Amino acid sequence: MFKVPLTAIIPAYNESHNIVEVLKSVSFCDEIILVDSNSTDDTVAKAQPYITKLLTRDYEHSASQKNWAIPQAANEWILLVDADERVTPVLREEILAIVPNLKNVEEVGYWIGRRNFFMGKQVRYSGWKNDKVIRLFHRDKCLYADKHVHSEIIANGKVGSLKNKFLHYKYIDIDSYMHKLQRYAGLQAMDFDDKVGRITAYHMVVKPIWGFIKHYFLQLGFLDGFVGFTIAYLRSYVIFMRYIKLWLLRRGIS
């Protein structure tokens, strides 16, 4: 396959089930970097035939890991893809079409939408309808905000949008997903510590209920059926756990 001067960065930890497919989807990039957080499964072994560089670092949080890796790219332009995402053929063709002109564009980055799949079903509503991320960007003009969870690129310049989308497979099994939510709640607690005053019933009761109402009713989660109900319920749960973990964090209790 013809390769273009573009660096693909794939952060991973114990992604044995995902790693080959995501790496195959970025095989058009002439540099492919795996940023591994000391996986204990065979992620690295499976990745070796597809990558040009392996970087290993203990995991602090997602933004820190990505910001550490970005300056190590050989190319000026980077395509960053999470292990549970896939570059589709039409998205690949769109990227291939613009790469030759990247030195002459005003944009320093591009939004890429995501088609999300959860519990075996594509989620069309539930707050995920317009999901998008900045993932094609200039190495020296973009970096991630210093947040533990849901950090987005801070771009020093104009940001455009691509027409085509990633596929995003958010779900492996319910136990894995619940573990992920617990971890996210703990990381969010650290982000919220300097933003939230005394924790009250508003945080523990009102905000979780509002989270459910927002996702299920206002963002039309009910149109996603049982999957939409599950997403709304889990959203409510993670909000509740965020403040439980913040309460524990402030008391030095794990």
C-alpha positions as CSV (number, residue, x, y, z in Angstrom):
1,M,0.0,0.0,0.0
2,F,1.2,3.5,-0.8
3,K,2.1,5.3,2.4
4,V,1.9,9.0,3.1
5,P,4.0,11.3,5.3
6,L,1.7,11.1,8.3
7,T,2.4,9.7,11.8
8,A,-0.3,7.5,13.4
9,I,-0.2,7.5,17.2
10,I,-2.0,4.6,18.9
11,P,-2.2,4.8,22.8
12,A,-2.8,1.4,24.3
13,Y,-3.0,-0.7,27.5
14,N,-4.1,-4.3,27.4
15,E,-5.7,-3.9,24.0
16,S,-4.9,-7.3,22.6
17,H,-8.5,-7.6,21.3
18,N,-8.4,-4.3,19.4
19,I,-4.8,-3.7,18.4
20,V,-4.4,-5.5,15.1
21,E,-7.6,-4.1,13.6
22,V,-6.8,-0.5,14.6
23,L,-3.2,-0.8,13.3
24,K,-4.4,-2.2,10.0
25,S,-6.7,0.7,9.6
26,V,-3.8,3.2,9.8
27,S,-1.4,1.2,7.6
28,F,-1.4,4.0,5.0
29,C,0.7,6.2,7.4
30,D,4.5,6.0,6.9
31,E,5.1,6.1,10.7
32,I,3.0,4.2,13.1
33,I,3.8,4.6,16.8
34,L,2.4,2.4,19.5
35,V,2.3,4.2,22.9
36,D,2.0,1.3,25.3
37,S,1.4,1.8,29.0
38,N,3.2,-1.4,30.1
39,S,0.5,-3.8,28.9
40,T,0.4,-7.1,30.7
41,D,-1.2,-9.0,27.8
42,D,0.1,-9.6,24.3
43,T,-0.8,-6.2,22.9
44,V,2.9,-5.4,22.0
45,A,3.6,-8.8,20.5
46,K,0.5,-8.5,18.2
47,A,1.4,-4.9,17.3
48,Q,5.0,-5.5,16.3
49,P,4.5,-6.5,12.7
50,Y,2.5,-3.3,12.0
51,I,4.3,-0.5,13.8
52,T,7.5,1.4,13.1
53,K,8.1,2.6,16.6
54,L,7.3,1.4,20.1
55,L,7.1,3.9,23.0
56,T,6.6,2.6,26.6
57,R,5.6,4.7,29.6
58,D,3.8,4.3,32.8
59,Y,0.3,5.6,32.6
60,E,-0.5,8.9,34.3
61,H,-3.6,9.9,32.4
62,S,-4.7,10.0,28.8
63,A,-3.7,13.7,28.0
64,S,-0.3,13.3,29.7
65,Q,0.4,10.1,27.7
66,K,-0.6,11.7,24.4
67,N,1.3,15.0,25.0
68,W,4.4,13.0,25.8
69,A,4.2,11.0,22.6
70,I,3.2,13.8,20.2
71,P,6.6,15.6,20.0
72,Q,8.3,12.3,19.2
73,A,6.5,12.0,15.9
74,A,8.8,12.3,12.8
75,N,6.1,13.9,10.7
76,E,4.6,17.3,11.2
77,W,1.1,16.0,10.9
78,I,-0.4,13.4,13.2
79,L,-3.4,11.1,13.1
80,L,-4.2,10.0,16.6
81,V,-6.5,6.9,16.9
82,D,-7.6,5.2,20.1
83,A,-7.3,1.4,20.1
84,D,-11.1,1.1,20.1
85,E,-11.5,3.2,17.0
86,R,-11.1,2.4,13.3
87,V,-10.3,4.5,10.3
88,T,-12.9,3.4,7.7
89,P,-12.0,3.1,4.0
90,V,-13.9,6.3,3.1
91,L,-12.2,8.3,6.0
92,R,-8.8,6.9,4.8
93,E,-9.5,8.2,1.3
94,E,-10.5,11.6,2.6
95,I,-7.3,11.9,4.6
96,L,-5.2,10.7,1.7
97,A,-6.8,13.4,-0.5
98,I,-5.9,16.2,1.9
99,V,-2.4,15.1,3.0
100,P,-0.6,16.5,0.0
101,N,-2.0,20.0,0.7
102,L,-1.5,20.1,4.5
103,K,1.6,22.4,4.2
104,N,-0.6,25.0,2.5
105,V,-3.7,25.0,4.6
106,E,-4.8,27.5,7.2
107,E,-6.0,24.7,9.5
108,V,-3.8,23.3,12.2
109,G,-6.2,20.4,13.0
110,Y,-9.4,18.7,11.9
111,W,-12.5,17.4,13.8
112,I,-13.4,13.8,13.0
113,G,-16.8,12.5,13.9
114,R,-17.4,9.1,15.5
115,R,-20.1,6.4,14.9
116,N,-20.4,4.9,18.3
117,F,-21.3,1.2,18.9
118,F,-22.4,0.0,22.4
119,M,-23.7,-3.4,23.4
120,G,-23.6,-4.6,19.8
121,K,-25.7,-1.7,18.5
122,Q,-24.9,1.6,16.8
123,V,-26.0,4.4,19.1
124,R,-27.7,7.2,17.1
125,Y,-28.9,9.4,19.9
126,S,-28.2,9.3,23.7
127,G,-25.9,12.4,23.6
128,W,-23.5,10.6,21.2
129,K,-25.1,11.7,17.9
130,N,-22.7,14.6,17.3
131,D,-19.7,13.0,18.9
132,K,-16.4,14.4,17.4
133,V,-12.8,14.7,18.3
134,I,-9.7,16.6,16.9
135,R,-7.5,13.7,15.8
136,L,-5.7,14.9,12.6
137,F,-3.5,17.8,13.7
138,H,-0.2,19.6,13.4
139,R,2.4,18.2,15.8
140,D,3.8,21.6,16.8
141,K,0.5,23.6,17.0
142,C,-1.7,21.3,19.1
143,L,-1.7,19.6,22.5
144,Y,-4.2,18.2,24.9
145,A,-5.6,20.1,27.8
146,D,-4.1,18.9,31.1
147,K,-7.2,17.0,32.3
148,H,-7.5,13.5,33.6
149,V,-10.6,12.6,31.6
150,H,-12.2,13.7,28.4
151,S,-9.4,16.1,27.5
152,E,-9.5,17.7,24.1
153,I,-6.9,19.3,21.8
154,I,-6.0,22.9,22.4
155,A,-5.3,24.2,18.9
156,N,-3.1,27.2,18.1
157,G,-5.0,28.1,15.0
158,K,-8.0,27.3,12.8
159,V,-9.6,23.9,13.1
160,G,-11.5,22.3,10.2
161,S,-13.8,19.3,9.9
162,L,-13.6,16.1,7.9
163,K,-16.8,14.6,6.4
164,N,-16.3,11.0,7.2
165,K,-16.2,9.3,10.6
166,F,-14.3,6.9,12.8
167,L,-16.0,3.7,13.9
168,H,-15.8,3.7,17.7
169,Y,-16.4,0.4,19.6
170,K,-16.9,1.6,23.2
171,Y,-18.0,-1.7,24.7
172,I,-16.3,-5.1,25.2
173,D,-18.5,-6.6,28.0
174,I,-20.4,-5.1,30.9
175,D,-17.8,-6.0,33.5
176,S,-15.0,-4.3,31.6
177,Y,-17.2,-1.2,30.9
178,M,-18.2,-0.9,34.6
179,H,-14.5,-1.1,35.6
180,K,-13.8,1.7,33.1
181,L,-16.5,3.8,34.5
182,Q,-15.2,3.4,38.0
183,R,-11.7,4.4,36.8
184,Y,-13.1,7.4,35.0
185,A,-15.1,8.5,38.1
186,G,-11.9,8.5,40.1
187,L,-10.0,10.5,37.5
188,Q,-12.9,13.0,37.2
189,A,-12.8,13.4,41.0
190,M,-9.3,14.8,40.7
191,D,-10.3,17.1,37.9
192,F,-13.3,18.4,39.9
193,D,-11.5,18.8,43.2
194,D,-10.7,22.5,42.7
195,K,-14.0,23.3,41.0
196,V,-16.5,21.9,43.5
197,G,-17.1,23.3,47.0
198,R,-18.9,21.3,49.7
199,I,-20.5,18.2,48.4
200,T,-24.2,18.3,49.1
201,A,-27.4,16.5,48.1
202,Y,-27.4,18.6,44.9
203,H,-24.2,16.7,43.8
204,M,-25.3,13.3,45.0
205,V,-29.0,13.3,44.0
206,V,-29.9,16.1,41.7
207,K,-27.0,15.9,39.3
208,P,-27.2,12.1,38.8
209,I,-31.0,12.4,38.1
210,W,-30.4,15.3,35.8
211,G,-27.8,13.2,33.9
212,F,-30.3,10.5,33.3
213,I,-33.0,12.9,32.2
214,K,-30.6,14.7,29.9
215,H,-29.4,11.6,28.1
216,Y,-32.6,9.6,28.0
217,F,-35.2,12.3,27.3
218,L,-33.5,15.6,26.1
219,Q,-30.9,13.8,24.0
220,L,-33.5,11.2,22.8
221,G,-31.8,8.2,24.3
222,F,-35.2,6.5,24.4
223,L,-35.0,6.2,20.6
224,D,-32.0,3.9,21.1
225,G,-34.2,1.5,23.0
226,F,-32.8,-0.6,25.8
227,V,-29.2,0.4,24.9
228,G,-30.3,4.1,25.3
229,F,-31.8,3.4,28.7
230,T,-28.6,1.6,29.8
231,I,-26.4,4.5,28.6
232,A,-28.6,7.0,30.5
233,Y,-28.5,4.9,33.7
234,L,-24.7,4.4,33.5
235,R,-24.3,8.2,32.9
236,S,-26.3,8.8,36.1
237,Y,-24.2,6.2,37.9
238,V,-20.8,7.7,36.9
239,I,-21.9,11.1,38.0
240,F,-22.9,9.7,41.4
241,M,-19.6,7.8,41.7
242,R,-17.6,10.9,40.7
243,Y,-18.8,12.7,43.9
244,I,-18.5,9.7,46.1
245,K,-14.8,9.4,45.0
246,L,-14.3,13.1,45.4
247,W,-15.7,12.9,48.9
248,L,-13.3,10.0,49.6
249,L,-10.4,11.7,48.0
250,R,-10.8,14.7,50.3
251,R,-10.7,12.5,53.3
252,G,-7.7,10.5,52.1
253,I,-9.7,7.3,51.8
254,S,-9.3,5.0,48.8
